[in-house]
Amino acid sequence: MTTLQIGDKAPNFSGTDQDGNTHKLADYAGKKLVVFFYPKASTPGCTAEACDLRDNFERFQANNYALLGVSADAQKAQAKFKEKYDFPFPLLADEDKSVIQAFGVWGPKKFMGREYDGIHRTTFVINEEGIIEDIISKVKTKEHADQILK
């Protein structure tokens, strides 16, 4: 789906999290950044994915990774999702889809025979210099941390 490739410079995004704080690519210089896009807060697959990342958060921290979840949900929905499952990482409420579009993960999807536009569950691993190190488009929601930290 995305036109971005491993080795490309990551998009210079800016988005607002569940608490109204702004996050930009530049904020993460010198750290590895995992940006995971998910279709909808509090749905089964997205919850399994985010909880797996939460449960492995110490592994990410030990390897100098920061995590950032992104969906088109409203700030309130992201705040509820983060609070309910006690996520230690911010969730961007990308309602205008500027971050989603920058990474190219919005497009036609099929679900139960219905076609619609939505977020393709995709994770980008960005290195300390802002270069895309890995793109995971076949996300295993219950083993996602292992896919990233392989």
Secondary structure, DSSP 8 states (H G I E B T S, - for coil): -----TTSB----EEEBTTS-EEEGGGGTTSEEEEEE-S-TTSHHHHHHHHHHHHTHHHHHHTTEEEEEEES--HHHHHHHHHHHT-SS-EEE-TT-HHHHHHT-EEEEEETTEEEEEE--EEEEE-TTSBEEEEE-S--GGGHHHHH--
